[in-house]
Amino acid sequence: MVELIKTGIPELDEILNGGIPRGNSVLLAGSCGTGKTILSEQFLFTGARENDEVGIYISLSEPRDKILSNLEPFKFYDSRLVEEEKIKIVDITQDARLINLEPLTVNGIISMIGSIIRDSGAQRVVIDSLTAICNSLGNERNIREFIFELGLQLGYLDCTTIFISEIQPMKFQYSVYGVEEFIADGVILLSEFEDKGDLIRTLQVVKMRGVKHARNKHILEITEEGVKLKPMFEL
């Protein structure tokens, strides 16, 4: 029987018919400001608080101090979990293992990410962002090799992973390189539309292996509690 883990967002768990299957890798795709970081951090803190699971946030986009500062207004944030290293924020642009990878190679980056996850004992992982790592690899062949190899390695590590994918606003796409969605067990698309001059955030579960799930769009709101969802028809 598939073990489902809670995301920390009750409405999303309902859409997923209970949660994300343990060990799945999920592509969280969206443009700037759609709520990717908040949703993924809420996922990590839920695991640490409710299940005593170690969560790790691997960042190439923002320094650790800025990430923590941006989380402070949210009620799901607990500095004690960070101090006790139940939640670990790793800025790998400052990690010696990355700095020493000259030039950057597919095997080198895969080895480094695997080492970080194994050393932390993480059961929940967020990689922010898959797009930033791919941009550093230079050519399309390296990018495709990296994406497929990363998917295999994370399967061996048996952690539940969210890959963040940076996509262009107002475009119906899940990835930049066209292969990310194929290595992922699940795809969650965050997008937005304009209504009376305001940009409305939305969430849609495109696929999730192992569960029967709803595929309709929901309105996504960011509150002090974190991410909240409601059906489109209530707008």
mmCIF file of the C-alpha atoms, coordinates in Angstrom:
data_MODEL
# 
_entry.id   MODEL 
# 
loop_
_atom_site.group_PDB 
_atom_site.id 
_atom_site.type_symbol 
_atom_site.label_atom_id 
_atom_site.label_alt_id 
_atom_site.label_comp_id 
_atom_site.label_asym_id 
_atom_site.label_entity_id 
_atom_site.label_seq_id 
_atom_site.pdbx_PDB_ins_code 
_atom_site.Cartn_x 
_atom_site.Cartn_y 
_atom_site.Cartn_z 
_atom_site.occupancy 
_atom_site.B_iso_or_equiv 
_atom_site.pdbx_formal_charge 
_atom_site.auth_seq_id 
_atom_site.auth_comp_id 
_atom_site.auth_asym_id 
_atom_site.auth_atom_id 
_atom_site.pdbx_PDB_model_num 
ATOM 1   C CA . MET A 1 1   ? 0.000   0.000  0.000   1.00 0.00 ? 1   MET A CA 1 
ATOM 2   C CA . VAL A 1 2   ? 1.272   3.468  -0.936  1.00 0.00 ? 2   VAL A CA 1 
ATOM 3   C CA . GLU A 1 3   ? 2.226   5.631  2.062   1.00 0.00 ? 3   GLU A CA 1 
ATOM 4   C CA . LEU A 1 4   ? 0.989   9.198  1.613   1.00 0.00 ? 4   LEU A CA 1 
ATOM 5   C CA . ILE A 1 5   ? 2.653   12.140 3.323   1.00 0.00 ? 5   ILE A CA 1 
ATOM 6   C CA . LYS A 1 6   ? 0.934   15.407 4.162   1.00 0.00 ? 6   LYS A CA 1 
ATOM 7   C CA . THR A 1 7   ? 2.014   18.563 2.362   1.00 0.00 ? 7   THR A CA 1 
ATOM 8   C CA . GLY A 1 8   ? 0.941   20.902 5.175   1.00 0.00 ? 8   GLY A CA 1 
ATOM 9   C CA . ILE A 1 9   ? -1.767  22.374 2.930   1.00 0.00 ? 9   ILE A CA 1 
ATOM 10  C CA . PRO A 1 10  ? -5.057  20.605 3.796   1.00 0.00 ? 10  PRO A CA 1 
ATOM 11  C CA . GLU A 1 11  ? -6.754  21.564 0.534   1.00 0.00 ? 11  GLU A CA 1 
ATOM 12  C CA . LEU A 1 12  ? -3.836  20.220 -1.511  1.00 0.00 ? 12  LEU A CA 1 
ATOM 13  C CA . ASP A 1 13  ? -3.851  16.961 0.451   1.00 0.00 ? 13  ASP A CA 1 
ATOM 14  C CA . GLU A 1 14  ? -7.563  16.674 -0.350  1.00 0.00 ? 14  GLU A CA 1 
ATOM 15  C CA . ILE A 1 15  ? -6.871  17.264 -4.068  1.00 0.00 ? 15  ILE A CA 1 
ATOM 16  C CA . LEU A 1 16  ? -4.220  14.514 -3.855  1.00 0.00 ? 16  LEU A CA 1 
ATOM 17  C CA . ASN A 1 17  ? -6.610  12.141 -2.100  1.00 0.00 ? 17  ASN A CA 1 
ATOM 18  C CA . GLY A 1 18  ? -4.441  12.093 1.010   1.00 0.00 ? 18  GLY A CA 1 
ATOM 19  C CA . GLY A 1 19  ? -1.038  13.510 0.105   1.00 0.00 ? 19  GLY A CA 1 
ATOM 20  C CA . ILE A 1 20  ? 2.116   12.853 -1.921  1.00 0.00 ? 20  ILE A CA 1 
ATOM 21  C CA . PRO A 1 21  ? 3.260   9.214  -2.146  1.00 0.00 ? 21  PRO A CA 1 
ATOM 22  C CA . ARG A 1 22  ? 6.428   8.807  -0.078  1.00 0.00 ? 22  ARG A CA 1 
ATOM 23  C CA . GLY A 1 23  ? 9.524   8.738  -2.273  1.00 0.00 ? 23  GLY A CA 1 
ATOM 24  C CA . ASN A 1 24  ? 7.920   10.622 -5.153  1.00 0.00 ? 24  ASN A CA 1 
ATOM 25  C CA . SER A 1 25  ? 9.707   13.472 -6.913  1.00 0.00 ? 25  SER A CA 1 
ATOM 26  C CA . VAL A 1 26  ? 7.453   16.433 -7.723  1.00 0.00 ? 26  VAL A CA 1 
ATOM 27  C CA . LEU A 1 27  ? 8.108   19.213 -10.229 1.00 0.00 ? 27  LEU A CA 1 
ATOM 28  C CA . LEU A 1 28  ? 6.724   22.473 -8.820  1.00 0.00 ? 28  LEU A CA 1 
ATOM 29  C CA . ALA A 1 29  ? 6.569   24.818 -11.806 1.00 0.00 ? 29  ALA A CA 1 
ATOM 30  C CA . GLY A 1 30  ? 5.757   28.499 -11.766 1.00 0.00 ? 30  GLY A CA 1 
ATOM 31  C CA . SER A 1 31  ? 6.944   31.995 -12.581 1.00 0.00 ? 31  SER A CA 1 
ATOM 32  C CA . CYS A 1 32  ? 8.199   34.615 -10.131 1.00 0.00 ? 32  CYS A CA 1 
ATOM 33  C CA . GLY A 1 33  ? 5.777   35.390 -7.290  1.00 0.00 ? 33  GLY A CA 1 
ATOM 34  C CA . THR A 1 34  ? 3.439   32.430 -7.724  1.00 0.00 ? 34  THR A CA 1 
ATOM 35  C CA . GLY A 1 35  ? 4.212   30.912 -4.302  1.00 0.00 ? 35  GLY A CA 1 
ATOM 36  C CA . LYS A 1 36  ? 6.755   28.172 -5.076  1.00 0.00 ? 36  LYS A CA 1 
ATOM 37  C CA . THR A 1 37  ? 9.106   28.900 -2.161  1.00 0.00 ? 37  THR A CA 1 
ATOM 38  C CA . ILE A 1 38  ? 6.345   29.265 0.436   1.00 0.00 ? 38  ILE A CA 1 
ATOM 39  C CA . LEU A 1 39  ? 4.588   26.058 -0.641  1.00 0.00 ? 39  LEU A CA 1 
ATOM 40  C CA . SER A 1 40  ? 7.799   24.032 -0.596  1.00 0.00 ? 40  SER A CA 1 
ATOM 41  C CA . GLU A 1 41  ? 8.945   25.408 2.780   1.00 0.00 ? 41  GLU A CA 1 
ATOM 42  C CA . GLN A 1 42  ? 5.506   24.679 4.246   1.00 0.00 ? 42  GLN A CA 1 
ATOM 43  C CA . PHE A 1 43  ? 5.972   21.097 3.007   1.00 0.00 ? 43  PHE A CA 1 
ATOM 44  C CA . LEU A 1 44  ? 9.336   20.821 4.828   1.00 0.00 ? 44  LEU A CA 1 
ATOM 45  C CA . PHE A 1 45  ? 8.194   22.350 8.117   1.00 0.00 ? 45  PHE A CA 1 
ATOM 46  C CA . THR A 1 46  ? 5.105   20.121 8.180   1.00 0.00 ? 46  THR A CA 1 
ATOM 47  C CA . GLY A 1 47  ? 7.277   17.013 7.941   1.00 0.00 ? 47  GLY A CA 1 
ATOM 48  C CA . ALA A 1 48  ? 9.600   18.197 10.714  1.00 0.00 ? 48  ALA A CA 1 
ATOM 49  C CA . ARG A 1 49  ? 6.836   19.356 13.056  1.00 0.00 ? 49  ARG A CA 1 
ATOM 50  C CA . GLU A 1 50  ? 4.308   16.543 12.579  1.00 0.00 ? 50  GLU A CA 1 
ATOM 51  C CA . ASN A 1 51  ? 6.440   13.536 11.569  1.00 0.00 ? 51  ASN A CA 1 
ATOM 52  C CA . ASP A 1 52  ? 9.845   14.354 13.103  1.00 0.00 ? 52  ASP A CA 1 
ATOM 53  C CA . GLU A 1 53  ? 11.328  14.166 9.578   1.00 0.00 ? 53  GLU A CA 1 
ATOM 54  C CA . VAL A 1 54  ? 14.497  15.977 8.559   1.00 0.00 ? 54  VAL A CA 1 
ATOM 55  C CA . GLY A 1 55  ? 13.892  18.433 5.723   1.00 0.00 ? 55  GLY A CA 1 
ATOM 56  C CA . ILE A 1 56  ? 16.533  20.096 3.565   1.00 0.00 ? 56  ILE A CA 1 
ATOM 57  C CA . TYR A 1 57  ? 16.204  23.104 1.273   1.00 0.00 ? 57  TYR A CA 1 
ATOM 58  C CA . ILE A 1 58  ? 18.992  23.203 -1.327  1.00 0.00 ? 58  ILE A CA 1 
ATOM 59  C CA . SER A 1 59  ? 19.165  26.695 -2.839  1.00 0.00 ? 59  SER A CA 1 
ATOM 60  C CA . LEU A 1 60  ? 20.939  28.170 -5.831  1.00 0.00 ? 60  LEU A CA 1 
ATOM 61  C CA . SER A 1 61  ? 18.746  31.241 -5.991  1.00 0.00 ? 61  SER A CA 1 
ATOM 62  C CA . GLU A 1 62  ? 18.908  32.956 -2.573  1.00 0.00 ? 62  GLU A CA 1 
ATOM 63  C CA . PRO A 1 63  ? 21.293  33.024 0.409   1.00 0.00 ? 63  PRO A CA 1 
ATOM 64  C CA . ARG A 1 64  ? 20.304  31.151 3.557   1.00 0.00 ? 64  ARG A CA 1 
ATOM 65  C CA . ASP A 1 65  ? 19.812  34.265 5.729   1.00 0.00 ? 65  ASP A CA 1 
ATOM 66  C CA . LYS A 1 66  ? 17.433  35.838 3.215   1.00 0.00 ? 66  LYS A CA 1 
ATOM 67  C CA . ILE A 1 67  ? 15.368  32.658 2.936   1.00 0.00 ? 67  ILE A CA 1 
ATOM 68  C CA . LEU A 1 68  ? 14.989  32.471 6.729   1.00 0.00 ? 68  LEU A CA 1 
ATOM 69  C CA . SER A 1 69  ? 14.163  36.170 6.991   1.00 0.00 ? 69  SER A CA 1 
ATOM 70  C CA . ASN A 1 70  ? 11.402  35.812 4.396   1.00 0.00 ? 70  ASN A CA 1 
ATOM 71  C CA . LEU A 1 71  ? 9.909   32.880 6.334   1.00 0.00 ? 71  LEU A CA 1 
ATOM 72  C CA . GLU A 1 72  ? 9.618   34.665 9.691   1.00 0.00 ? 72  GLU A CA 1 
ATOM 73  C CA . PRO A 1 73  ? 6.156   36.213 9.076   1.00 0.00 ? 73  PRO A CA 1 
ATOM 74  C CA . PHE A 1 74  ? 4.545   32.790 8.504   1.00 0.00 ? 74  PHE A CA 1 
ATOM 75  C CA . LYS A 1 75  ? 3.009   30.801 11.354  1.00 0.00 ? 75  LYS A CA 1 
ATOM 76  C CA . PHE A 1 76  ? 4.296   27.481 10.021  1.00 0.00 ? 76  PHE A CA 1 
ATOM 77  C CA . TYR A 1 77  ? 7.878   28.731 10.473  1.00 0.00 ? 77  TYR A CA 1 
ATOM 78  C CA . ASP A 1 78  ? 9.576   27.492 13.647  1.00 0.00 ? 78  ASP A CA 1 
ATOM 79  C CA . SER A 1 79  ? 13.105  28.754 14.342  1.00 0.00 ? 79  SER A CA 1 
ATOM 80  C CA . ARG A 1 80  ? 13.585  25.936 16.878  1.00 0.00 ? 80  ARG A CA 1 
ATOM 81  C CA . LEU A 1 81  ? 13.373  23.366 14.076  1.00 0.00 ? 81  LEU A CA 1 
ATOM 82  C CA . VAL A 1 82  ? 16.124  25.240 12.223  1.00 0.00 ? 82  VAL A CA 1 
ATOM 83  C CA . GLU A 1 83  ? 18.302  25.491 15.345  1.00 0.00 ? 83  GLU A CA 1 
ATOM 84  C CA . GLU A 1 84  ? 17.872  21.756 15.987  1.00 0.00 ? 84  GLU A CA 1 
ATOM 85  C CA . GLU A 1 85  ? 18.692  21.080 12.320  1.00 0.00 ? 85  GLU A CA 1 
ATOM 86  C CA . LYS A 1 86  ? 15.405  19.329 11.649  1.00 0.00 ? 86  LYS A CA 1 
ATOM 87  C CA . ILE A 1 87  ? 15.174  21.886 8.845   1.00 0.00 ? 87  ILE A CA 1 
ATOM 88  C CA . LYS A 1 88  ? 18.401  22.644 7.003   1.00 0.00 ? 88  LYS A CA 1 
ATOM 89  C CA . ILE A 1 89  ? 18.842  25.468 4.508   1.00 0.00 ? 89  ILE A CA 1 
ATOM 90  C CA . VAL A 1 90  ? 21.871  24.930 2.260   1.00 0.00 ? 90  VAL A CA 1 
ATOM 91  C CA . ASP A 1 91  ? 23.056  27.662 -0.105  1.00 0.00 ? 91  ASP A CA 1 
ATOM 92  C CA . ILE A 1 92  ? 25.181  25.518 -2.395  1.00 0.00 ? 92  ILE A CA 1 
ATOM 93  C CA . THR A 1 93  ? 26.633  28.516 -4.216  1.00 0.00 ? 93  THR A CA 1 
ATOM 94  C CA . GLN A 1 94  ? 28.653  28.960 -0.993  1.00 0.00 ? 94  GLN A CA 1 
ATOM 95  C CA . ASP A 1 95  ? 29.297  25.246 -0.476  1.00 0.00 ? 95  ASP A CA 1 
ATOM 96  C CA . ALA A 1 96  ? 32.931  24.230 -0.850  1.00 0.00 ? 96  ALA A CA 1 
ATOM 97  C CA . ARG A 1 97  ? 31.854  21.120 -2.725  1.00 0.00 ? 97  ARG A CA 1 
ATOM 98  C CA . LEU A 1 98  ? 30.381  23.300 -5.493  1.00 0.00 ? 98  LEU A CA 1 
ATOM 99  C CA . ILE A 1 99  ? 33.134  25.909 -5.452  1.00 0.00 ? 99  ILE A CA 1 
ATOM 100 C CA . ASN A 1 100 ? 35.690  23.149 -6.026  1.00 0.00 ? 100 ASN A CA 1 
ATOM 101 C CA . LEU A 1 101 ? 33.791  21.781 -9.051  1.00 0.00 ? 101 LEU A CA 1 
ATOM 102 C CA . GLU A 1 102 ? 35.704  23.529 -11.817 1.00 0.00 ? 102 GLU A CA 1 
ATOM 103 C CA . PRO A 1 103 ? 34.453  23.078 -14.440 1.00 0.00 ? 103 PRO A CA 1 
ATOM 104 C CA . LEU A 1 104 ? 30.945  22.049 -13.422 1.00 0.00 ? 104 LEU A CA 1 
ATOM 105 C CA . THR A 1 105 ? 30.154  18.493 -14.526 1.00 0.00 ? 105 THR A CA 1 
ATOM 106 C CA . VAL A 1 106 ? 27.016  16.388 -14.455 1.00 0.00 ? 106 VAL A CA 1 
ATOM 107 C CA . ASN A 1 107 ? 28.611  13.698 -12.271 1.00 0.00 ? 107 ASN A CA 1 
ATOM 108 C CA . GLY A 1 108 ? 30.129  16.318 -9.971  1.00 0.00 ? 108 GLY A CA 1 
ATOM 109 C CA . ILE A 1 109 ? 26.836  18.081 -9.274  1.00 0.00 ? 109 ILE A CA 1 
ATOM 110 C CA . ILE A 1 110 ? 24.941  14.790 -8.877  1.00 0.00 ? 110 ILE A CA 1 
ATOM 111 C CA . SER A 1 111 ? 27.573  13.545 -6.420  1.00 0.00 ? 111 SER A CA 1 
ATOM 112 C CA . MET A 1 112 ? 27.430  16.796 -4.451  1.00 0.00 ? 112 MET A CA 1 
ATOM 113 C CA . ILE A 1 113 ? 23.621  16.816 -4.162  1.00 0.00 ? 113 ILE A CA 1 
ATOM 114 C CA . GLY A 1 114 ? 23.608  13.145 -3.161  1.00 0.00 ? 114 GLY A CA 1 
ATOM 115 C CA . SER A 1 115 ? 26.269  13.811 -0.530  1.00 0.00 ? 115 SER A CA 1 
ATOM 116 C CA . ILE A 1 116 ? 24.321  16.729 0.954   1.00 0.00 ? 116 ILE A CA 1 
ATOM 117 C CA . ILE A 1 117 ? 21.139  14.639 1.197   1.00 0.00 ? 117 ILE A CA 1 
ATOM 118 C CA . ARG A 1 118 ? 22.871  11.574 2.664   1.00 0.00 ? 118 ARG A CA 1 
ATOM 119 C CA . ASP A 1 119 ? 24.847  13.630 5.199   1.00 0.00 ? 119 ASP A CA 1 
ATOM 120 C CA . SER A 1 120 ? 21.679  15.360 6.403   1.00 0.00 ? 120 SER A CA 1 
ATOM 121 C CA . GLY A 1 121 ? 19.566  12.205 6.611   1.00 0.00 ? 121 GLY A CA 1 
ATOM 122 C CA . ALA A 1 122 ? 16.771  14.150 4.917   1.00 0.00 ? 122 ALA A CA 1 
ATOM 123 C CA . GLN A 1 123 ? 13.434  12.516 4.198   1.00 0.00 ? 123 GLN A CA 1 
ATOM 124 C CA . ARG A 1 124 ? 11.993  15.628 2.528   1.00 0.00 ? 124 ARG A CA 1 
ATOM 125 C CA . VAL A 1 125 ? 14.055  17.617 0.036   1.00 0.00 ? 125 VAL A CA 1 
ATOM 126 C CA . VAL A 1 126 ? 13.511  20.818 -1.953  1.00 0.00 ? 126 VAL A CA 1 
ATOM 127 C CA . ILE A 1 127 ? 15.843  21.808 -4.802  1.00 0.00 ? 127 ILE A CA 1 
ATOM 128 C CA . ASP A 1 128 ? 15.543  25.492 -5.710  1.00 0.00 ? 128 ASP A CA 1 
ATOM 129 C CA . SER A 1 129 ? 15.876  25.514 -8.528  1.00 0.00 ? 129 SER A CA 1 
ATOM 130 C CA . LEU A 1 130 ? 16.349  22.781 -11.074 1.00 0.00 ? 130 LEU A CA 1 
ATOM 131 C CA . THR A 1 131 ? 16.401  25.519 -13.711 1.00 0.00 ? 131 THR A CA 1 
ATOM 132 C CA . ALA A 1 132 ? 19.345  27.308 -12.055 1.00 0.00 ? 132 ALA A CA 1 
ATOM 133 C CA . ILE A 1 133 ? 21.408  24.110 -11.917 1.00 0.00 ? 133 ILE A CA 1 
ATOM 134 C CA . CYS A 1 134 ? 20.659  23.341 -15.565 1.00 0.00 ? 134 CYS A CA 1 
ATOM 135 C CA . ASN A 1 135 ? 21.644  26.852 -16.621 1.00 0.00 ? 135 ASN A CA 1 
ATOM 136 C CA . SER A 1 136 ? 25.104  26.242 -15.144 1.00 0.00 ? 136 SER A CA 1 
ATOM 137 C CA . LEU A 1 137 ? 25.705  23.135 -17.262 1.00 0.00 ? 137 LEU A CA 1 
ATOM 138 C CA . GLY A 1 138 ? 25.958  24.925 -20.570 1.00 0.00 ? 138 GLY A CA 1 
ATOM 139 C CA . ASN A 1 139 ? 24.658  22.641 -23.290 1.00 0.00 ? 139 ASN A CA 1 
ATOM 140 C CA . GLU A 1 140 ? 21.445  20.709 -23.848 1.00 0.00 ? 140 GLU A CA 1 
ATOM 141 C CA . ARG A 1 141 ? 23.109  17.286 -23.810 1.00 0.00 ? 141 ARG A CA 1 
ATOM 142 C CA . ASN A 1 142 ? 24.593  17.904 -20.345 1.00 0.00 ? 142 ASN A CA 1 
ATOM 143 C CA . ILE A 1 143 ? 21.269  19.247 -19.116 1.00 0.00 ? 143 ILE A CA 1 
ATOM 144 C CA . ARG A 1 144 ? 19.275  16.222 -20.260 1.00 0.00 ? 144 ARG A CA 1 
ATOM 145 C CA . GLU A 1 145 ? 21.883  13.830 -18.856 1.00 0.00 ? 145 GLU A CA 1 
ATOM 146 C CA . PHE A 1 146 ? 21.818  15.657 -15.525 1.00 0.00 ? 146 PHE A CA 1 
ATOM 147 C CA . ILE A 1 147 ? 18.025  15.639 -15.252 1.00 0.00 ? 147 ILE A CA 1 
ATOM 148 C CA . PHE A 1 148 ? 17.681  11.918 -15.965 1.00 0.00 ? 148 PHE A CA 1 
ATOM 149 C CA . GLU A 1 149 ? 20.599  10.966 -13.684 1.00 0.00 ? 149 GLU A CA 1 
ATOM 150 C CA . LEU A 1 150 ? 19.251  13.146 -10.850 1.00 0.00 ? 150 LEU A CA 1 
ATOM 151 C CA . GLY A 1 151 ? 15.905  11.387 -11.092 1.00 0.00 ? 151 GLY A CA 1 
ATOM 152 C CA . LEU A 1 152 ? 17.614  7.988  -10.772 1.00 0.00 ? 152 LEU A CA 1 
ATOM 153 C CA . GLN A 1 153 ? 19.780  9.035  -7.817  1.00 0.00 ? 153 GLN A CA 1 
ATOM 154 C CA . LEU A 1 154 ? 16.893  10.524 -5.859  1.00 0.00 ? 154 LEU A CA 1 
ATOM 155 C CA . GLY A 1 155 ? 15.010  7.277  -6.373  1.00 0.00 ? 155 GLY A CA 1 
ATOM 156 C CA . TYR A 1 156 ? 17.884  5.404  -4.690  1.00 0.00 ? 156 TYR A CA 1 
ATOM 157 C CA . LEU A 1 157 ? 17.958  7.892  -1.787  1.00 0.00 ? 157 LEU A CA 1 
ATOM 158 C CA . ASP A 1 158 ? 14.253  7.231  -1.060  1.00 0.00 ? 158 ASP A CA 1 
ATOM 159 C CA . CYS A 1 159 ? 13.416  10.825 -0.145  1.00 0.00 ? 159 CYS A CA 1 
ATOM 160 C CA . THR A 1 160 ? 10.343  12.796 -1.181  1.00 0.00 ? 160 THR A CA 1 
ATOM 161 C CA . THR A 1 161 ? 11.563  15.679 -3.323  1.00 0.00 ? 161 THR A CA 1 
ATOM 162 C CA . ILE A 1 162 ? 10.195  18.920 -4.732  1.00 0.00 ? 162 ILE A CA 1 
ATOM 163 C CA . PHE A 1 163 ? 12.078  20.322 -7.719  1.00 0.00 ? 163 PHE A CA 1 
ATOM 164 C CA . ILE A 1 164 ? 11.330  23.980 -8.361  1.00 0.00 ? 164 ILE A CA 1 
ATOM 165 C CA . SER A 1 165 ? 11.111  24.893 -12.050 1.00 0.00 ? 165 SER A CA 1 
ATOM 166 C CA . GLU A 1 166 ? 11.250  28.551 -13.101 1.00 0.00 ? 166 GLU A CA 1 
ATOM 167 C CA . ILE A 1 167 ? 8.994   29.129 -16.103 1.00 0.00 ? 167 ILE A CA 1 
ATOM 168 C CA . GLN A 1 168 ? 7.811   32.161 -18.026 1.00 0.00 ? 168 GLN A CA 1 
ATOM 169 C CA . PRO A 1 169 ? 4.583   33.841 -16.806 1.00 0.00 ? 169 PRO A CA 1 
ATOM 170 C CA . MET A 1 170 ? 1.327   33.382 -18.682 1.00 0.00 ? 170 MET A CA 1 
ATOM 171 C CA . LYS A 1 171 ? 2.655   30.402 -20.677 1.00 0.00 ? 171 LYS A CA 1 
ATOM 172 C CA . PHE A 1 172 ? 1.264   26.875 -20.500 1.00 0.00 ? 172 PHE A CA 1 
ATOM 173 C CA . GLN A 1 173 ? 4.434   24.936 -19.777 1.00 0.00 ? 173 GLN A CA 1 
ATOM 174 C CA . TYR A 1 174 ? 5.931   22.930 -16.922 1.00 0.00 ? 174 TYR A CA 1 
ATOM 175 C CA . SER A 1 175 ? 9.645   23.219 -17.626 1.00 0.00 ? 175 SER A CA 1 
ATOM 176 C CA . VAL A 1 176 ? 12.352  25.103 -19.480 1.00 0.00 ? 176 VAL A CA 1 
ATOM 177 C CA . TYR A 1 177 ? 14.126  22.173 -21.141 1.00 0.00 ? 177 TYR A CA 1 
ATOM 178 C CA . GLY A 1 178 ? 11.161  19.948 -21.935 1.00 0.00 ? 178 GLY A CA 1 
ATOM 179 C CA . VAL A 1 179 ? 12.334  16.851 -20.049 1.00 0.00 ? 179 VAL A CA 1 
ATOM 180 C CA . GLU A 1 180 ? 11.976  17.791 -16.383 1.00 0.00 ? 180 GLU A CA 1 
ATOM 181 C CA . GLU A 1 181 ? 8.330   16.726 -16.222 1.00 0.00 ? 181 GLU A CA 1 
ATOM 182 C CA . PHE A 1 182 ? 9.172   13.256 -17.537 1.00 0.00 ? 182 PHE A CA 1 
ATOM 183 C CA . ILE A 1 183 ? 11.546  12.345 -14.685 1.00 0.00 ? 183 ILE A CA 1 
ATOM 184 C CA . ALA A 1 184 ? 9.084   13.608 -12.065 1.00 0.00 ? 184 ALA A CA 1 
ATOM 185 C CA . ASP A 1 185 ? 6.402   11.430 -10.506 1.00 0.00 ? 185 ASP A CA 1 
ATOM 186 C CA . GLY A 1 186 ? 4.243   14.507 -10.089 1.00 0.00 ? 186 GLY A CA 1 
ATOM 187 C CA . VAL A 1 187 ? 3.776   17.940 -11.637 1.00 0.00 ? 187 VAL A CA 1 
ATOM 188 C CA . ILE A 1 188 ? 2.139   20.856 -9.813  1.00 0.00 ? 188 ILE A CA 1 
ATOM 189 C CA . LEU A 1 189 ? 1.669   23.999 -11.887 1.00 0.00 ? 189 LEU A CA 1 
ATOM 190 C CA . LEU A 1 190 ? 1.448   27.420 -10.231 1.00 0.00 ? 190 LEU A CA 1 
ATOM 191 C CA . SER A 1 191 ? 0.219   30.141 -12.550 1.00 0.00 ? 191 SER A CA 1 
ATOM 192 C CA . GLU A 1 192 ? -1.761  33.367 -12.544 1.00 0.00 ? 192 GLU A CA 1 
ATOM 193 C CA . PHE A 1 193 ? -4.376  35.280 -14.471 1.00 0.00 ? 193 PHE A CA 1 
ATOM 194 C CA . GLU A 1 194 ? -5.565  38.869 -14.480 1.00 0.00 ? 194 GLU A CA 1 
ATOM 195 C CA . ASP A 1 195 ? -8.945  39.767 -13.019 1.00 0.00 ? 195 ASP A CA 1 
ATOM 196 C CA . LYS A 1 196 ? -10.049 43.400 -12.767 1.00 0.00 ? 196 LYS A CA 1 
ATOM 197 C CA . GLY A 1 197 ? -6.445  44.557 -12.809 1.00 0.00 ? 197 GLY A CA 1 
ATOM 198 C CA . ASP A 1 198 ? -5.295  42.104 -10.132 1.00 0.00 ? 198 ASP A CA 1 
ATOM 199 C CA . LEU A 1 199 ? -3.108  39.017 -10.664 1.00 0.00 ? 199 LEU A CA 1 
ATOM 200 C CA . ILE A 1 200 ? -4.787  35.931 -9.211  1.00 0.00 ? 200 ILE A CA 1 
ATOM 201 C CA . ARG A 1 201 ? -2.573  32.978 -8.316  1.00 0.00 ? 201 ARG A CA 1 
ATOM 202 C CA . THR A 1 202 ? -3.709  29.442 -9.202  1.00 0.00 ? 202 THR A CA 1 
ATOM 203 C CA . LEU A 1 203 ? -2.586  25.873 -8.494  1.00 0.00 ? 203 LEU A CA 1 
ATOM 204 C CA . GLN A 1 204 ? -3.255  22.780 -10.606 1.00 0.00 ? 204 GLN A CA 1 
ATOM 205 C CA . VAL A 1 205 ? -2.056  19.218 -10.039 1.00 0.00 ? 205 VAL A CA 1 
ATOM 206 C CA . VAL A 1 206 ? -1.200  18.031 -13.547 1.00 0.00 ? 206 VAL A CA 1 
ATOM 207 C CA . LYS A 1 207 ? -0.055  14.536 -12.561 1.00 0.00 ? 207 LYS A CA 1 
ATOM 208 C CA . MET A 1 208 ? 0.831   12.531 -9.475  1.00 0.00 ? 208 MET A CA 1 
ATOM 209 C CA . ARG A 1 209 ? 1.756   8.873  -9.817  1.00 0.00 ? 209 ARG A CA 1 
ATOM 210 C CA . GLY A 1 210 ? 0.332   6.574  -7.162  1.00 0.00 ? 210 GLY A CA 1 
ATOM 211 C CA . VAL A 1 211 ? -2.827  8.542  -6.321  1.00 0.00 ? 211 VAL A CA 1 
ATOM 212 C CA . LYS A 1 212 ? -6.103  9.423  -7.963  1.00 0.00 ? 212 LYS A CA 1 
ATOM 213 C CA . HIS A 1 213 ? -6.236  13.202 -7.886  1.00 0.00 ? 213 HIS A CA 1 
ATOM 214 C CA . ALA A 1 214 ? -8.317  16.139 -9.064  1.00 0.00 ? 214 ALA A CA 1 
ATOM 215 C CA . ARG A 1 215 ? -6.893  18.106 -12.015 1.00 0.00 ? 215 ARG A CA 1 
ATOM 216 C CA . ASN A 1 216 ? -9.026  21.249 -11.775 1.00 0.00 ? 216 ASN A CA 1 
ATOM 217 C CA . LYS A 1 217 ? -7.452  24.629 -10.998 1.00 0.00 ? 217 LYS A CA 1 
ATOM 218 C CA . HIS A 1 218 ? -7.753  26.186 -7.556  1.00 0.00 ? 218 HIS A CA 1 
ATOM 219 C CA . ILE A 1 219 ? -7.213  29.745 -6.421  1.00 0.00 ? 219 ILE A CA 1 
ATOM 220 C CA . LEU A 1 220 ? -4.010  30.032 -4.373  1.00 0.00 ? 220 LEU A CA 1 
ATOM 221 C CA . GLU A 1 221 ? -3.833  32.607 -1.610  1.00 0.00 ? 221 GLU A CA 1 
ATOM 222 C CA . ILE A 1 222 ? -0.778  33.409 0.507   1.00 0.00 ? 222 ILE A CA 1 
ATOM 223 C CA . THR A 1 223 ? -1.738  34.189 4.118   1.00 0.00 ? 223 THR A CA 1 
ATOM 224 C CA . GLU A 1 224 ? 0.116   34.327 7.430   1.00 0.00 ? 224 GLU A CA 1 
ATOM 225 C CA . GLU A 1 225 ? -0.808  30.642 7.800   1.00 0.00 ? 225 GLU A CA 1 
ATOM 226 C CA . GLY A 1 226 ? 0.929   29.908 4.506   1.00 0.00 ? 226 GLY A CA 1 
ATOM 227 C CA . VAL A 1 227 ? -0.662  28.671 1.280   1.00 0.00 ? 227 VAL A CA 1 
ATOM 228 C CA . LYS A 1 228 ? -4.445  28.350 1.215   1.00 0.00 ? 228 LYS A CA 1 
ATOM 229 C CA . LEU A 1 229 ? -6.485  26.993 -1.716  1.00 0.00 ? 229 LEU A CA 1 
ATOM 230 C CA . LYS A 1 230 ? -10.099 27.450 -2.734  1.00 0.00 ? 230 LYS A CA 1 
ATOM 231 C CA . PRO A 1 231 ? -12.124 26.371 -5.758  1.00 0.00 ? 231 PRO A CA 1 
ATOM 232 C CA . MET A 1 232 ? -12.141 28.684 -8.778  1.00 0.00 ? 232 MET A CA 1 
ATOM 233 C CA . PHE A 1 233 ? -15.924 29.086 -8.695  1.00 0.00 ? 233 PHE A CA 1 
ATOM 234 C CA . GLU A 1 234 ? -15.739 30.881 -5.324  1.00 0.00 ? 234 GLU A CA 1 
ATOM 235 C CA . LEU A 1 235 ? -13.804 33.783 -6.921  1.00 0.00 ? 235 LEU A CA 1 
# 
